[in-house]
């Protein structure tokens, strides 16, 4: 079952220009990993000046994510990023709550 991994990074003031290329490099490397499905990186804009990034990636399995998480390449870049953050990055793994869409009840049953 596919999983979503959320990574929250709180960036030090004035360090975003150094962190951004490192995150892009991580995403580029992630895209060629077994089990990688998709990803996006978001910059918090409300409240302004929060200096926080949220990375959301989708993996075919928790095992695929963990293999990438423990890889030498990822850890080398992550160490560079951690030096530019205010706090340790927070990693959270989610799985879908339901497997499909529940059809709408016909009008007769809704009465």
C-alpha positions as CSV (number, residue, x, y, z in Angstrom):
1,X,0.0,0.0,0.0
2,X,1.3,3.5,-0.9
3,X,2.3,5.8,1.9
4,X,2.7,9.6,2.2
5,X,5.7,10.9,4.0
6,X,5.6,14.5,5.4
7,X,8.8,16.2,6.3
8,X,8.6,19.5,8.2
9,X,11.7,21.6,8.2
10,X,12.1,24.9,10.1
11,X,14.8,26.9,8.4
12,X,17.1,29.4,10.2
13,X,16.5,33.0,9.3
14,X,18.4,34.0,6.1
15,X,19.3,30.3,5.2
16,X,16.6,29.5,2.7
17,X,18.8,30.3,-0.2
18,X,21.2,27.6,1.0
19,X,18.6,25.0,1.9
20,X,16.5,25.2,-1.3
21,X,19.1,23.7,-3.6
22,X,19.8,20.9,-1.2
23,X,16.1,20.0,-1.0
24,X,16.0,20.1,-4.8
25,X,19.0,17.8,-4.9
26,X,17.3,15.4,-2.5
27,X,14.1,15.3,-4.5
28,X,16.1,14.7,-7.7
29,X,17.8,11.7,-6.1
30,X,14.6,10.4,-4.6
31,X,12.9,10.3,-8.0
32,X,15.2,7.5,-9.1
33,X,14.8,5.4,-6.0
34,X,12.8,2.1,-6.1
35,X,9.3,2.8,-4.9
36,X,9.2,6.5,-5.3
37,X,5.9,7.7,-6.8
38,X,5.8,11.5,-6.5
39,X,6.7,14.5,-4.3
40,X,6.3,18.2,-3.8
41,X,7.9,20.8,-1.6
42,X,5.9,23.6,-0.1
43,X,7.0,26.9,1.5
44,X,4.8,28.2,4.4
45,X,3.5,31.6,3.6
46,X,0.9,32.1,6.4
47,X,2.1,33.3,8.7
48,X,4.6,35.3,6.7
49,X,8.2,34.8,7.7
50,X,7.7,31.5,9.3
51,X,10.6,30.0,7.3
52,X,9.2,26.5,7.2
53,X,9.2,23.9,4.4
54,X,6.9,20.9,4.1
55,X,8.0,18.1,1.8
56,X,5.3,15.6,0.8
57,X,6.4,12.4,-1.0
58,X,4.5,9.3,-2.0
59,X,6.2,5.9,-1.9
60,X,4.9,2.5,-2.9
61,X,5.6,1.1,0.6
62,X,7.1,2.0,4.0
63,X,10.0,-0.3,3.2
64,X,10.8,1.7,0.0
65,X,10.7,5.0,2.1
66,X,12.9,3.5,4.8
67,X,15.5,2.3,2.3
68,X,15.7,5.8,0.9
69,X,15.7,7.3,4.4
70,X,18.7,5.2,5.5
71,X,20.6,5.6,2.3
72,X,24.1,7.1,2.3
73,X,23.3,9.7,-0.4
74,X,20.2,11.0,1.4
75,X,21.9,11.2,4.8
76,X,24.9,13.1,3.4
77,X,22.6,15.8,2.0
78,X,20.3,15.7,5.1
79,X,23.2,16.5,7.4
80,X,23.9,19.6,5.4
81,X,20.2,20.7,5.6
82,X,20.1,20.0,9.4
83,X,22.9,22.5,9.9
84,X,20.6,25.2,8.5
85,X,17.5,24.4,10.4
86,X,16.3,25.8,13.8
87,X,15.1,22.3,15.0
88,X,15.4,18.7,13.9
89,X,13.3,17.9,10.9
90,X,10.0,16.1,11.7
91,X,9.2,13.0,9.7
92,X,5.7,11.6,9.7
93,X,4.4,8.6,7.6
94,X,0.7,8.3,6.6
95,X,-1.3,5.7,4.9
96,X,-4.7,6.0,3.2
97,X,-7.6,5.8,5.7
98,X,-9.9,4.1,3.2
99,X,-9.2,2.2,0.0
100,X,-11.9,3.7,-2.2
101,X,-14.8,6.1,-2.6
102,X,-18.1,5.4,-0.9
103,X,-20.9,5.9,-3.4
104,X,-23.6,8.4,-2.6
105,X,-26.8,6.9,-1.3
106,X,-29.7,7.0,-3.8
107,X,-32.3,9.6,-2.9
108,X,-34.8,6.9,-1.8
109,X,-32.4,5.7,1.0
110,X,-31.6,9.2,2.1
111,X,-35.3,9.8,3.2
